[in-house]
Amino acid sequence: MGAIEQQEIPFDGKRLRSRRLRRGIFLLPAMMTSANLLCGYYAIVAALVGSADDLDRAAKSIGLAILFDSLDGRIARMTGTNTEFGVQFDSLADVVSFGVAPAVLAYAWGFRGITTMAGEGLHQLGEFAWVCCLAFLICCAWRLARFNVQGMAPGSSKYFIGMPTPAAAAVIASIIHGFRQGGPMPLGPLQNGWWAVGWFILAAALGALMTSTIRYYSFKDLPWARKQPSLAIVLLCVLGAVIWRYSEYALLSIACTYTIVGVTLHLVRFFRHRLVSRTA
């Protein structure tokens, strides 16, 4: 019986390297999402510790989570590695970093330092705080689920429907960081009951903005991958330097301005529509 001739299979090293590179590219957005989740988890743990320094670290961690959240989607789109798994993983991470973490942080900052109330009043404030922070968390999850189903505003990729969850978390984190104990606007954890009530109402209001139909600019139409004029690069560098040096003022101003502008433009469009309908 003759020997069986074996057919040699050619080794395509270039294809194998390309496949390995492709697998590594898929890991990049997942790593950014995992970093987002890590920051959210750290913020929760730091908020539970409850000291003034830990609360400020928790606020900074939420800021880092926002940065990683913006990078994972952008990297996935630039490298063509968008997957349904990545979308779901990102949403689950956002619930932790922009839902659970800000809710726990808002509760700790607004309730633990109260010294002007006692007995029944303090108990009622605790229940009120619990409900408001829970409302923020539920609205965050609601907002993310609606975005996964409906996407951007109908007929446009420039606007979100409702306030984005990172923006709502940024308002809470920037206020806590801006009024951190020992900072340029020192306040630390709230110690007055009435200020605490206003703080928790703000948390609930941010939740309402997330589930509203107010349109917020997405910045997704900005040509980041194209050539930019030198002036734009200089302005971005200056903005980065200002945020680095005066983070308390800059981050608070950016977060609150984004929130107010969205509401203001919505009211302008509403009253303009009412005026046009009356005159028609």
JOPE-V634567 format. One record per helix or strand of 2 or more residues. SS is the DSSP state (alpha for helix, beta for strand). FROM is the first residue (numbers start at 0). TO is the last residue. If there is no record, write none. Layout:
# JOPE-V634567
ss=SS from=FROM to=TO
ss=SS from=FROM to=TO
This chain:
# JOPE-V634567
ss=alpha from=12 to=48
ss=alpha from=51 to=78
ss=alpha from=83 to=110
ss=alpha from=119 to=149
ss=beta from=158 to=160
ss=alpha from=164 to=177
ss=alpha from=192 to=209
ss=beta from=214 to=216
ss=alpha from=229 to=244
ss=alpha from=246 to=278
